[in-house]
Amino acid sequence: MDKPLTTLQTIIIHMNTNEHWHDFICYCQHREAGLRKLAYKHLETFISNAKTWESKD
Protein backbone atom coordinates (compact mmCIF):
# COMPACT_ATOMS: atom_id res chain seq x y z
CA MET A 1 0.00 0.00 0.00
CA ASP A 2 1.32 3.44 -0.94
CA LYS A 3 2.17 5.90 1.79
CA PRO A 4 -0.01 9.05 1.67
CA LEU A 5 1.65 12.24 0.48
CA THR A 6 2.83 14.74 3.05
CA THR A 7 1.61 18.32 2.86
CA LEU A 8 4.99 19.44 1.50
CA GLN A 9 4.89 16.77 -1.22
CA THR A 10 1.41 17.89 -2.23
CA ILE A 11 2.56 21.52 -2.46
CA ILE A 12 5.56 20.49 -4.55
CA ILE A 13 3.33 18.64 -7.02
CA HIS A 14 0.71 21.38 -7.40
CA MET A 15 2.92 24.48 -7.39
CA ASN A 16 5.68 23.10 -9.62
CA THR A 17 4.12 24.67 -12.74
CA ASN A 18 4.68 28.29 -11.67
CA GLU A 19 8.21 29.60 -12.28
CA HIS A 20 7.74 32.37 -9.69
CA TRP A 21 7.38 29.71 -7.00
CA HIS A 22 10.67 27.92 -7.83
CA ASP A 23 12.41 28.89 -4.59
CA PHE A 24 9.34 27.97 -2.54
CA ILE A 25 9.31 24.54 -4.20
CA CYS A 26 13.02 24.19 -3.38
CA TYR A 27 12.21 25.18 0.20
CA CYS A 28 9.56 22.44 0.40
CA GLN A 29 11.85 19.83 -1.16
CA HIS A 30 14.71 20.61 1.20
CA ARG A 31 12.42 20.68 4.25
CA GLU A 32 11.03 17.31 3.20
CA ALA A 33 14.62 16.02 2.98
CA GLY A 34 15.47 17.44 6.42
CA LEU A 35 17.83 20.12 5.08
CA ARG A 36 16.59 23.07 7.17
CA LYS A 37 19.44 25.54 6.59
CA LEU A 38 19.38 25.13 2.83
CA ALA A 39 15.58 25.21 2.85
CA TYR A 40 15.49 28.53 4.71
CA LYS A 41 17.90 30.11 2.21
CA HIS A 42 15.41 29.30 -0.54
CA LEU A 43 12.55 30.60 1.58
CA GLU A 44 14.39 33.90 2.13
CA THR A 45 14.95 34.23 -1.62
CA PHE A 46 11.30 33.43 -2.33
CA ILE A 47 10.08 36.05 0.15
CA SER A 48 12.45 38.70 -1.25
CA ASN A 49 11.25 37.99 -4.77
CA ALA A 50 7.59 37.90 -3.75
CA LYS A 51 7.88 41.40 -2.27
CA THR A 52 8.55 42.71 -5.79
CA TRP A 53 5.49 41.09 -7.38
CA GLU A 54 2.72 43.42 -8.49
CA SER A 55 -0.40 43.39 -6.40
CA LYS A 56 -3.66 42.80 -8.26
CA ASP A 57 -5.65 44.90 -5.78
C-alpha positions as CSV (number, residue, x, y, z in Angstrom):
1,M,0.0,0.0,0.0
2,D,1.3,3.4,-0.9
3,K,2.2,5.9,1.8
4,P,0.0,9.0,1.7
5,L,1.7,12.2,0.5
6,T,2.8,14.7,3.0
7,T,1.6,18.3,2.9
8,L,5.0,19.4,1.5
9,Q,4.9,16.8,-1.2
10,T,1.4,17.9,-2.2
11,I,2.6,21.5,-2.5
12,I,5.6,20.5,-4.6
13,I,3.3,18.6,-7.0
14,H,0.7,21.4,-7.4
15,M,2.9,24.5,-7.4
16,N,5.7,23.1,-9.6
17,T,4.1,24.7,-12.7
18,N,4.7,28.3,-11.7
19,E,8.2,29.6,-12.3
20,H,7.7,32.4,-9.7
21,W,7.4,29.7,-7.0
22,H,10.7,27.9,-7.8
23,D,12.4,28.9,-4.6
24,F,9.3,28.0,-2.5
25,I,9.3,24.5,-4.2
26,C,13.0,24.2,-3.4
27,Y,12.2,25.2,0.2
28,C,9.6,22.4,0.4
29,Q,11.8,19.8,-1.2
30,H,14.7,20.6,1.2
31,R,12.4,20.7,4.3
32,E,11.0,17.3,3.2
33,A,14.6,16.0,3.0
34,G,15.5,17.4,6.4
35,L,17.8,20.1,5.1
36,R,16.6,23.1,7.2
37,K,19.4,25.5,6.6
38,L,19.4,25.1,2.8
39,A,15.6,25.2,2.9
40,Y,15.5,28.5,4.7
41,K,17.9,30.1,2.2
42,H,15.4,29.3,-0.5
43,L,12.6,30.6,1.6
44,E,14.4,33.9,2.1
45,T,14.9,34.2,-1.6
46,F,11.3,33.4,-2.3
47,I,10.1,36.1,0.1
48,S,12.5,38.7,-1.2
49,N,11.3,38.0,-4.8
50,A,7.6,37.9,-3.7
51,K,7.9,41.4,-2.3
52,T,8.5,42.7,-5.8
53,W,5.5,41.1,-7.4
54,E,2.7,43.4,-8.5
55,S,-0.4,43.4,-6.4
56,K,-3.7,42.8,-8.3
57,D,-5.7,44.9,-5.8
